[in-house]
């Protein structure tokens, strides 16, 4: 199974960039991983039109979703899952032969309704609001944790 992470914007905060790179490297021991950074819409400056930005970024995301992917959008309205439940979901996709899981992290204004509907499911990492840069590192860590849970490795400490 291949994992694709589509995200808006580059990591610009040093410790988040370093953490994300660390978990990307760790994940590659377990599965194929591709992280695709899409351009953050900058039009509008401080008074950006949130609707325009969200729609523009959604178009970029939809164009990059790999064919035949199971799509999980990270969204504040999504379901929460423990690390164990998330690992079980990943394992279920491996057993079913899902070829690709595509995980989407939107920009500062989140996902459009059309993009939410394109997703097979929505996942919330927290009830708290996270920057999209933080969400990327946390998602990569949870993917890595999920793989170690599936393999019965001690990283999860349970």
FILUM-696355 format. One record per atom (N, C-alpha, C): residue in one letter; x, z, y. Coordinates in steps of 0.05 Angstrom, whole numbers, plus 5000, padded with zeros to 4 digits. Atoms other than C-alpha are relative to their C-alpha. Example, Ala and Ser with C-alpha at 12.3 -4.5 7.8 and 13.67 -1.06 7.14 Angstrom:
# residues 2
A501850004976 A524651564910 A501850005024 S498449994976 S527351434979 S498550145022 
//
This chain:
# residues 158
X501750004976 X500050005000 X501850005025 X498650024974 X502449835070 X498550155021 X501249864977 X501150245132 X500849845025 X499550124974 X500549915200 X498850185021 X500949844978 X500150325263 X500049825025 X500250154975 X497549945324 X499750205022 X500349814978 X498650315388 X500549865027 X499750104972 X498050185462 X502450155013 X497849894985 X504450295501 X502450084984 X497549915013 X511550485486 X500350305003 X499349714997 X514151185475 X502150025021 X498149974978 X517551385539 X501150285003 X499149724999 X518352135529 X502050044977 X497849985019 X524952265494 X499450154975 X500449845024 X522952815446 X497849884983 X502150125016 X516652445424 X501149744987 X498750235011 X520651805414 X501850074976 X498249915021 X525852175373 X498450104976 X501649905022 X520552525332 X498649784985 X501450235012 X516651885319 X502049844982 X498050145015 X523051535297 X500750154974 X499349845024 X524652105249 X497949974979 X502150025020 X517852075215 X499649714990 X500150275009 X517951315213 X502149964977 X497950035021 X524551345174 X499350154975 X500849845023 X521951885128 X497749854984 X502250145013 X515551485114 X500949764984 X499150245013 X519350865095 X501150054971 X499249935027 X521751235032 X497649984981 X502449985017 X514551245007 X498349745000 X501750234997 X511150615033 X501049825022 X499350194978 X511850005077 X498550095025 X501149914975 X510650195149 X500749815022 X499450174977 X509949755210 X498650135024 X501149894975 X508950055280 X500149775020 X500250224981 X506549535330 X499150125027 X500649904973 X506849725404 X498849765015 X501350214983 X502049325447 X500150085029 X499749964972 X502449245521 X497850175012 X501949834986 X499149785562 X499049855025 X501150144977 X494449485614 X500650165025 X499249854976 X497149675682 X498449925025 X501550104977 X492349295727 X498350225012 X501749814986 X489049735779 X501450245011 X498549774989 X494450255792 X498650274996 X501249735002 X491850955806 X497049994999 X502950035000 X484850705815 X499249784980 X500550205020 X484650305751 X497150004992 X502750035010 X478050045726 X500150064970 X499849915028 X477450435660 X498749804981 X501450195017 X472449935632 X501749754995 X498350235002 X477049345646 X502450064982 X497549925015 X483249705618 X499350034970 X500949965028 X479549925554 X499449744986 X500750265012 X476849225542 X502449824995 X497650175003 X483448875554 X501750104977 X498449895021 X487149355508 X498749964973 X501550045025 X481649295455 X500449714989 X499650285008 X482448535454 X502849974987 X497350015011 X489948615442 X500150134972 X500049855025 X488749115386 X498649834978 X501650155019 X483348705351 X501649754990 X498550245007 X487848085352 X502350064980 X497749925017 X493348475315 X499350144974 X500849865025 X489248805260 X500649814976 X499450175023 X492048535195 X497549944983 X502350095016 X487048135153 X499750194975 X500649845024 X483648535097 X501050295002 X499249724997 X485749205126 X497750195000 X501949784996 X482049855120 X500850125027 X499349934973 X481750055193 X499150285007 X500649734991 X482050775218 X500850025030 X499549974971 X481350885293 X500350295007 X499849734990 X483851515325 X498350035025 X502049984978 X478351755370 X499050295001 X501049734997 X475752405398 X497350054986 X502649975014 X468952275365 X500349984970 X499550035028 X472152185297 X499850264984 X500149765017 X471852655238 X502850124998 X497549855004 X477153185230 X500450034970 X499449965028 X480653275164 X502550184998 X497649855005 X485553775137 X502249814990 X497850165010 X492353515116 X499549934971 X500650065028 X490253575043 X497849794997 X502250205002 X483753185054 X501049725009 X498950264991 X487552645092 X501849884978 X498350095022 X492652605035 X498349894977 X501850085021 X486952544985 X498849725006 X501150264991 X483951965025 X502149794997 X497850205003 X490751605027 X500449944970 X499650045029 X491551714952 X497749844988 X502350165009 X484551444940 X500349705006 X499650284993 X486350804976 X502249884983 X497950105018 X492750744935 X498949944973 X501250045026 X488850814871 X498149764999 X501950234999 X483550314893 X501449745005 X498550254996 X488949814910 X499749895028 X500250094972 X487749784985 X502849895008 X497450124994 X493249315009 X501150105026 X499049924973 X493649555081 X498150195013 X501649824982 X491150145122 X501249965027 X499250044972 X491349995196 X498950235016 X500749774984 X491250605241 X500349925030 X500050094972 X489550495315 X500150235019 X499949804978 X491650915374 X499649855026 X500650134975 X488450685438 X501750105023 X498649924976 X491050765508 X498850245013 X500949764985 X489651285562 X496950025001 X502949994998 X482251095564 X498649984973 X501250005027 X481151075489 X499149734990 X500950245013 X477450565447 X497349915011 X502750104993 X471550115465 X498150054978 X502049985021 X465050165428 X500349784979 X499650225019 X466349485397 X502350054981 X497749945017 X473049705371 X499450234981 X500949785018 X470050355344 X498449884977 X501750115021 X464949935306 X501749824981 X498350165017 X470549485279 X501550174979 X498649825018 X473750095247 X498250084977 X501449915024 X471850305177 X499450305003 X500549724994 X472351025201 X501550085025 X498749894977 X474351445260 X501150274992 X498749755006 X479152025256 X500850145025 X499149844978 X480352585305 X502350184991 X497749835007 X487152925303 X499650295010 X500449744988 X484653515345 X497650005018 X502149984980 X478953775387 X501249995028 X498750014974 X484053805443 X500749715006 X499250264992 X485753195483 X503149974998 X497250065003 X492552895466 X500749745015 X499250264989 X496452365503 X500349814977 X499750195022 X496951725463 X502850004989 X497349985010 X504451835458 X500250244981 X500049775018 X503452525427 X498549944975 X501650075024 X498052255381 X501649844981 X498450175018 X502951745354 X501950174983 X498149845016 X508152265334 X498550184980 X501549835018 X502852735305 X498949844976 X501050165022 X499752165265 X502249934980 X497850065018 X506451955237 X500850244983 X499449755015 X507952675217 X497950054978 X502249965020 X501152725182 X500149804978 X499650205021 X502352075145 X502250084981 X497749915017 X509052335121 X499150244984 X500949765014 X505953005103 X498149924977 X501850095020 X500452645065 X501549884976 X498550125022 X505552255024 X501450224984 X498749785015 X509252895006 X498050164984 X502149865015 X502753224985 X499349844975 X500750185023 X501052624941 X502150024978 X497849995019 X507952664908 X500650284990 X499549725008 X507653424901 X502650115009 X497549914989 X513753524943 X499650245018 X500349744987 X515054194979 X499650005030 X500250004970 X514553965052 X497650155010 X502549884990 X507354205059 X499950304996 X499949715004 X508954915035 X497550124990 X502449875013 X502755034993 X500450024971 
//
